[in-house]
Amino acid sequence: MKKHYRYTALLLLMLVLLTGLPVQTTYGAGSQPEKTLVLGTSAEFAPYEFHKTINGKDQIVGFDIDIAREIAKDMGAKLIIEDMSFDALLPALQSSRVDLVISGMTPTDERRKSIDFSDNYYQSKQVLMVRTEDKERYKSMDSLKGEKIGAQKGSVQEEIARSIQEASITSLDRIPDLVLQLQTKRINAVILEDTVAVGYLQNSALTLSEAVPDDAPVQAAIGIRKGNTELLTQVNSTVARLKSENRITEIVKQASMLSVDKPQSSGNIFTIFWEYRSYYAIGLVYTLLLSALGVLFGFMIGLIISLLRMSRIRAITLLGTTYVEILRGTPMLAQLLIIHYGLALTLGINFTPLQSGIITLSLNSSAYLAEIFRAGIQGVDRGQMEAARSLGMSRWLAMRHVILPQAFKSVLPAIGNEFITIIKESSIISVIGMADIMYQAGVVKNITYKGLSPLIISAAIYFVLTFTLSKLLGAWERRMGASDHR
């Protein structure tokens, strides 16, 4: 049994390393690696970039993606697309996770301090989207004074919103969430680009206001890491070629037509679930993988930390206590961003989203499991250790064969609760582009323009997972406790 456990742990560790390794180059028949170009984007910004089901397969499309493909073709490289939240694009570029960023990004002076920009490739204007019933209420920018306004976090629209006097600003990562805020009357207007607003106007409950947030057209450019002059020159060359061939206008038109060609859903939540079941299936696999490995490695690390905390050497005890207090006293989101972006920026260590997610969940879970184990071990009667030592056992053998089995049985319910918590908290990994259940729910929202149904479906999947797990753990607990009643 112990051998099987070791082999299982080894196989899972190999799985993490193999599935999590960043794919930056691929090898063909020759000895030279294939050149790649990694694109960072936030694919919920139709028609710039968005998810669409084509021939039964989820694909990221849009005119930004078409331009990126042209750049990759001119470079003789294979394009790799990394989808993430908009405010994560700059850290991803600065930490060399992606080679360039194309996401309808405006080259502001503030952004130029952090990254370089290509020549502008498109310009658009800003519009104000409101509920149809409020169209007459908001006819000028002055009418927005003191109102609740929504904008995408880290965008130029957020800057425009902040310039409106006494306005209450709601900044969110994803535009579908802002639209949902508007529909549920939590905000009264959303500032966004005219090309992006087209898709959401299929909903008759929403319309455009006569108020114009910004008279000047807004430019879009391609973000490139500072100092990468070779790539910048190549990108500008491709942009110049597309402009001279009048291709960008054609590409934008095709992407706009594709973006409004959305499947018209009946709104039936069961229909949406069945139609997009493959999305949720992929998310389910990643969620289970993240949770299982997070708890497995958290279990191992937590057991070691609990023993450190009970050491008779004060320095070791202090080390274990510091570990637990830091991880329990800081948000998991902060830990995730430090591991995923901070290590890349400071030490050059680039973990993939899967690796970063597993490491974060493992470390965070280990801090709580360490305290659970410590309580279980201290709950075993001291006479058990003394009796084992009197039989000639070393302290380690007594701990391994006498104390730990009893402690594990007593804390099994708490371990089960931690596993359930990890399954739910794994949803936070979606912010770095991990395709778990919540990430896939966001994709379905972008495809269908349904703000609530995909979230209800994801919540139902999490409930089924946690409910089933709690019942299985309860059965296991009763089985282990059967010997206590003999």
Buried (B, 14 or more C-beta within 10 A) or exposed (E): EEEEEEEEBEEBBEEBEEEBEBEBEEEEEEEEEEEBBBBBBBBBBBBBBBBBBEEEEBEBBBBBBBBBBBBBEBBEBBBBBBBBBBBBBBBBBBBBBBBBBBBBBBBBEEBEEEBBBBBBBBEBBBBBBBBEEBBEBBEEBEBBEEBBBBBBBBBBBBBBBEEBEEBEBBBBBBBBBBBBBBBEEEBBBBBBBEBBBBBBBEBEEBBBBEBEBBEEEBBBBBBBBEEBEEBBEBBBBBBEEBBEEEBBEEBBEBBBEBBEEBEEBEEEBEEBBEBBEEBBEBBBEBBBBBBBBBBBBBBBBBBBBBBBBBEEEEEBBEBBBEBBEEBEEEEBBEBBBBBBBBBBEEEEEBBBBBBBBBBBBBBBBBBBBBBBBBBBBEEBEEEBBEEBBEEEBEEEEBBEEBBBEBBBBBBBEBBBBBBBBBBBBBBBBBBBBBBBBBBBBBBBBBBBBBBEBBBBBBEEBBEEBBEEBBEEBEEEBEEEEEEEEE
